[in-house]
């Protein structure tokens, strides 16, 4: 008798690409995480796909490394062909991807301390 197969999926799923338009090298991350310096991943992230089954999943993009300076909060699934076009004042240098709804106050706390909430991986 065959046993049923159980598949475990962890959300959100963040696929990052080394070139614009989802080209080049690709790396996929799952779960709540922060990338403190996107230039250290694939020698730079130029585009990304963010997917979650939760419509309140949050993607936060910062224009400095270690989650500092200006940021933009995006909710729900996103396909960003050119990461540098998202922020008005500069290039994206760090990001947070989470299946939870992060409020502006929570993001400002991360920005101020440089520390991610418990249960998040730092990359």
WONOR-V644359 format. One record per pair of residues at least 24 apart in sequence whose ideal C-beta (glycine too) atoms are under 8 Angstrom apart, sorted by sequence separation. I is the first residue (numbers start at 0). J is the second residue. D is the distance in whole Angstrom. If there is no record, write none. Layout:
BEGIN
i->I j->J d->D
i->I j->J d->D
END
This chain:
BEGIN
i->17 j->41 d->4
i->22 j->46 d->8
i->49 j->73 d->8
i->51 j->75 d->8
i->62 j->86 d->5
i->95 j->119 d->8
i->15 j->40 d->6
i->16 j->41 d->7
i->17 j->42 d->7
i->21 j->46 d->5
i->51 j->76 d->7
i->60 j->85 d->6
i->15 j->41 d->6
i->17 j->43 d->7
i->19 j->45 d->5
i->20 j->46 d->6
i->38 j->64 d->8
i->50 j->76 d->5
i->60 j->86 d->6
i->62 j->88 d->6
i->63 j->89 d->8
i->67 j->93 d->8
i->74 j->100 d->7
i->17 j->44 d->7
i->18 j->45 d->5
i->19 j->46 d->5
i->21 j->48 d->7
i->49 j->76 d->6
i->62 j->89 d->4
i->66 j->93 d->5
i->16 j->44 d->7
i->17 j->45 d->6
i->18 j->46 d->7
i->36 j->64 d->4
i->49 j->77 d->4
i->62 j->90 d->7
i->64 j->92 d->5
i->65 j->93 d->6
i->15 j->44 d->4
i->16 j->45 d->6
i->35 j->64 d->6
i->36 j->65 d->7
i->48 j->77 d->7
i->49 j->78 d->8
i->62 j->91 d->7
i->63 j->92 d->5
i->64 j->93 d->5
i->66 j->95 d->7
i->72 j->101 d->7
i->16 j->46 d->5
i->35 j->65 d->5
i->47 j->77 d->8
i->48 j->78 d->5
i->49 j->79 d->8
i->61 j->91 d->7
i->62 j->92 d->6
i->63 j->93 d->7
i->15 j->46 d->8
i->16 j->47 d->7
i->35 j->66 d->7
i->47 j->78 d->8
i->48 j->79 d->8
i->60 j->91 d->5
i->61 j->92 d->6
i->72 j->103 d->7
i->15 j->47 d->5
i->47 j->79 d->5
i->61 j->93 d->5
i->14 j->47 d->6
i->33 j->66 d->6
i->46 j->79 d->6
i->60 j->93 d->8
i->61 j->94 d->7
i->13 j->47 d->6
i->14 j->48 d->4
i->46 j->80 d->5
i->60 j->94 d->5
i->72 j->106 d->6
i->13 j->48 d->7
i->46 j->81 d->6
i->47 j->82 d->6
i->59 j->94 d->6
i->12 j->48 d->8
i->13 j->49 d->5
i->14 j->50 d->8
i->45 j->81 d->7
i->46 j->82 d->6
i->58 j->94 d->7
i->59 j->95 d->4
i->70 j->106 d->6
i->12 j->49 d->8
i->13 j->50 d->8
i->45 j->82 d->6
i->58 j->95 d->7
i->11 j->49 d->6
i->12 j->50 d->5
i->44 j->82 d->6
i->45 j->83 d->8
i->57 j->95 d->7
i->58 j->96 d->5
i->11 j->50 d->6
i->12 j->51 d->7
i->57 j->96 d->8
i->10 j->50 d->7
i->11 j->51 d->4
i->56 j->96 d->8
i->57 j->97 d->5
i->70 j->110 d->7
i->10 j->51 d->4
i->56 j->97 d->7
i->10 j->52 d->6
i->11 j->53 d->8
i->56 j->98 d->5
i->57 j->99 d->7
i->59 j->101 d->6
i->68 j->110 d->8
i->10 j->53 d->7
i->56 j->99 d->7
i->57 j->100 d->6
i->66 j->109 d->5
i->67 j->110 d->6
i->55 j->99 d->7
i->56 j->100 d->8
i->57 j->101 d->4
i->66 j->110 d->6
i->11 j->56 d->5
i->13 j->58 d->8
i->37 j->82 d->8
i->53 j->98 d->5
i->55 j->100 d->4
i->10 j->56 d->7
i->53 j->99 d->8
i->67 j->113 d->7
i->11 j->58 d->8
i->44 j->91 d->8
i->49 j->96 d->6
i->51 j->98 d->5
i->59 j->106 d->6
i->66 j->113 d->6
i->65 j->113 d->5
i->61 j->110 d->7
i->66 j->115 d->8
i->59 j->109 d->8
i->37 j->91 d->6
i->38 j->92 d->7
i->37 j->92 d->6
i->36 j->92 d->7
i->37 j->93 d->6
i->21 j->78 d->8
i->36 j->93 d->6
i->37 j->94 d->7
i->35 j->93 d->5
i->21 j->80 d->7
i->34 j->93 d->6
i->20 j->80 d->5
i->33 j->93 d->7
i->34 j->94 d->5
i->19 j->80 d->6
i->20 j->81 d->7
i->33 j->94 d->7
i->34 j->95 d->8
i->19 j->81 d->5
i->33 j->95 d->5
i->34 j->96 d->8
i->19 j->82 d->8
i->32 j->95 d->7
i->33 j->96 d->8
i->32 j->96 d->6
i->31 j->96 d->7
i->32 j->97 d->8
i->31 j->97 d->4
i->31 j->98 d->6
i->28 j->96 d->7
i->30 j->98 d->8
i->31 j->99 d->7
i->33 j->109 d->8
i->33 j->115 d->5
i->40 j->122 d->7
i->13 j->96 d->4
i->32 j->115 d->8
i->11 j->96 d->5
i->31 j->116 d->8
i->11 j->97 d->7
i->33 j->119 d->6
i->35 j->121 d->6
i->11 j->98 d->5
i->31 j->118 d->6
i->32 j->119 d->6
i->33 j->120 d->7
i->35 j->122 d->7
i->10 j->98 d->5
i->31 j->119 d->5
i->32 j->120 d->4
i->33 j->121 d->5
i->34 j->122 d->5
i->31 j->120 d->7
i->32 j->121 d->7
i->33 j->122 d->7
i->30 j->120 d->6
i->32 j->122 d->6
i->28 j->122 d->7
END
